[in-house]
Amino acid sequence: MRDFDEKNITRAVIDRFKNTPDPRLKTIMTSLVDHLHDFVRDVELTFDEWYFAIDFLTHTGQISSRSRQEFILLSDTLGISMLVDAINHRMPAGATATTVQGPFYVENPPEFPQGFDISRGLKGEKLFVQANVSSAGDGPLADAVIDVWQSDTDGFYDVQRPDLSEPTLRARFRADSQGRLHFWSILPSPYPIPNDGPVGQMLAATARHPWRPAHLHFMISAAGHEKLITHVFVQGDRYLDSDAVFGVKDSLVREYTHEPAGVAPDGTKMTSDWRKLQYDFGLKRLA
C-alpha cells in the first residue's frame, strides 16, 4: 500500500503488526498505534509540538538514574501509575487498598528487629508505629516481611541526602507469630517530588504543584498472598486532595495521634509528647 494520508495510515501501520507472534504484544501494539494516531488527529499536532515532545522524552531518559527515575515520576503525575494499579488490584473485602510505589524505594533495605528506631537520631517528632498484618477476612500472617520507608522532617528521602552514610528512615521488619509489628520513627512530612527536570517543567507549565501529602510507605509480603504496596497518610495534611501523583484513598488516611509524655506501648519512657500510628493491613490471597 502507498499514498498514505491522515485517513488511511493508521490501518496501514496496524496491518504491519499482523504477524506478531505474541498475541498479547499484538493487542498492545495495535491499540497503542490506534490511540496515538487518534490523539494526533484530535489535537492536529504540529511538527514543532512533536519535536518538543521528543526532546521532552529524551531529557526524561537522560536525567534518570539509580536514585531518580524520571519516567516513574512522569507516569505518576499523569495518573497512569494509579490507573495501572487500580486495574491490577481489584481488592476483596478486608484487603488494604494499594497505591503507587513511588521512585524512592530501595531493594533489600536493612533488616532490623521489632522496636528499632529507623530515624537513627534524625530530628523530628517521635512516632511509634503499631500494625497488624492479616489475610483479608482471615487470621494473622506470621513472619510477614514488611518494608517501610518515608521522608524526613525536611521532606527528603535518604537517597536524596548525600550527607547520610547509611540507610535512614527505611528498614525491613518481620511480623511476629501473631502478625504484629511495632517500630519507632519520626513523623513524616509533605514533600515535593523532584521538580528540577522535565516533569517539573510540565507541572509548572500546567499550573500544578509538585507536593505529596505526608505518609509512610509499606510493602508487605507473605506466602500465598499478593504483595501489598501502599501508604498510610497523615490525617489533616493540606495536600490530601491535591496529591501530585493521585495516590490518596480515604481508607489509607489515619490520625497520627498526639500522645503525652509517659510510657509508650513497648515500655519506652517518653519525656516529651510523641505521636502514635495504629493500622491494620489485610493482604489478598493469591488465586
Buried (B, 14 or more C-beta within 10 A) or exposed (E): EEEEEEEEBBEBBBEEBEEBEEEEEBEEBBEEBBEEBEEBEEEEEEEEEEEEEEEBBEBBEEBBEEBBBBBBBBBBBBBEBBEEBBEEBEBEEBBBBBBBBBBBBBEEBEEBEBBBBBBBEBEBBBBBBBBBBBBBEEEBBBEBBBBBBBBBBEBBBBBBEEEBEEBBBBBBBBBBEEBBBBBBBBBBBBBBBBBEBBBBEBBEEEEBBBBBBBBBBBBBBBEEBBBBBBBBBBEEBEBBEEBBBBBBBEEBBBEBEEBEEEEBEEEBEBEEEBBBBBBEBBBBBEE
